[in-house]
Amino acid sequence: MTLVLEKRSAHSIVLVFTSPILAITITVVIGGIIFTGLGLDPITSLYIYFVEPVTTLWSIEELIVKATPLVLIGVGLSVCYTANVWNIGAEGQLTMGALAGSAVPVFFTTWQSPAALIAMLVLGAVGGALYGAIPAALKNRFGANEILTSLMLVYVAQLLLDWLVRGPWRDPQGYNFPQSVPFEGWQVLPFIGEGRVHIGVVFAIIAAIVLFVLMRKSLWGFKVRVIGSAPRAGGFAGFAEKRVVWFCFLLSGALAGLAGICEVAGPGGQLQPSISPGYGFTAIIVAFLGRLNPIGVIFAGILLAISYLGGEAAQVELGISDKTAQVFQGMLLFFILACDTLIHYRIRFVPSGPMTRRA
């Protein structure tokens, strides 16, 4: 017997939008089984993981802070994946955006004016876009697989960051710790209220709304959707697929770079060897959980931010590994993709025929 996937002639629109709920439900059930296997009470553990992060004002503020980079990166990736352009290297683009924007406080420490902050944000977006342009150029010029090239460039960016903060950009008064000079004054994002929520959340919401309108109402959005769903039809219509690849990588790279500089100029306050707990990779889950819809990405980003806070709370209160959050995120992505696959395909078992000899 051979297992094959047979494409359905039609699929349910209702299931398309309810499959994320089903995937979340299955993830919670499997998570309860995992906690039980670890000898923990599943109800209490799931409460600590999923509910406790939204029960206090402080935790809600932390939730918004963690959701901000996920939404910024996720809305860019949602456009990429709609066009079947597979940018897997947003983590590297985030890192390069953080490095480019941080050049201002590193080299111009005394520059304290609104122009300094604007320059940091612009350089962050440009740095991420230029780094995203590398896999785009390799794909368009040489036909290189963008999944591999964008992913490998992540490690190049991370090693460059590590070298800079341990070498040329290390704070001379930092007691030999691998970190840059601390950002101060206009080199730090303004905060909203008395907590840690910074203006980056405004950028994330604006980006989601603008891209939602762009994808629904503009010619470029139409091109992206056509190239992603029917590239041959797009070619007959005169849509240049290479231009769409450039557009998607530059856009998603710029938003990832903006997320990177917001991260170091916000909660981080300086460059360190590690500036992200994997937001660029988690944003892939955010994009799919949000159904590749920029508005849906906002809610998906909040949910994945809960997994980060829940993972931290579970470490403290349950004494489990720091990899727990990654396990839940991985399961969630797996079940989302599994549900989507079964919506569009049905499983069939085909009897295996006798082996035939080729002539």
C-alpha positions, 0 to 999 in steps of 0.5 A: 500500500502506498500513501498518496495525497490527492488534491481535492476538487474543492475545499471548505472556506469555513475550514480554511479560517477555522483550521488555526483554532483546530491547530491551537486546540490540538497543540494545547491537548498535546501540551497537556499530555507532555506536562502529564508525562513530566509528572506535572498537573496538566491543568495548572501547567496549562494555566501558567503557560497560557493564562497567567501571562495575561492576568496582570498589567505588567504581563500585558505590557510585556506581552505587547513588547514581545508581540511588536517584533513578531507582528512587524516581521510577520506582516512582511513574511505574509506578503512573501508567502502569498507570492510563494517567495520563501524568505526564511532568513528574517532573523538575519535581516533583523540582526543586520537592521539592528547593526545598521541602526546601531551605528548611529549611537556607536559612532555618534554617541553625543548626537542627541536629537530627534534626527538621531532616532529617525536616522537609526530607524531609517538605517535599520529598515535599509539594513534589513532590506539590503540584506534581504536583497541578497537572496533575492538577487541570487534567486533572480540571477542564478535561480538559487533556492531562496530558502537555503540562501536566506537561512544561511545568511542568518548565521553570517549576520549573527556571527558578524554581530558577535564579532562586533560586540566583542571587538570593534564596537565593544564599550571601552567602559563596559568592564570587558563585557561583550556589549556596545555603549548603552543607548541614551536620550534620543537614541532610545525609542519613546515609551508609551505611558509608564511601562515598557511599551514603546512606540514600536507597537505603533509601527507594527499596527501601521504596517499591518493596516497599510499592507492589508490595504496594499494587498486588497486594493492596489495593483501591486497586491494583485500582482503578488496574489496572482504570481503566488496562486497562478504564476503562468497566468501572471506571466501572460498578464505581463506581471514580472515575477522577478520584480515581485521577488524583489518587492517581497524580499525588500519589503520583508527585509525592511520590516525585519530590520525595523523590528531589529532596531526597535528591539535594541533601541527599546527593551535592549538599550544596547547591542549584545551578542544575542538580541532576539530569542528567535523572533525571525523564525517564530514570525514564520508561524505568526504569518501562517497562523494569521492566514497570511492576512496582515490583520490576522498577523496581529492576533497571531503575534499576540498568541505567539508572544504568550508562548514566550511569556508562558515559557518563561513563567513555566521555567520559574514556577514549574522548573522545566527547560527553557526549550518548552516555548520552542516545543509549543511553537514547533507543534503549533506550526506542524499542526497548522501545516497539517490542517492546511494540507488536509483541507486541500488534499485527501489521503488515499491508500493506493495498492502497490502494483508489481515491479516492472522492468524498464526497457 
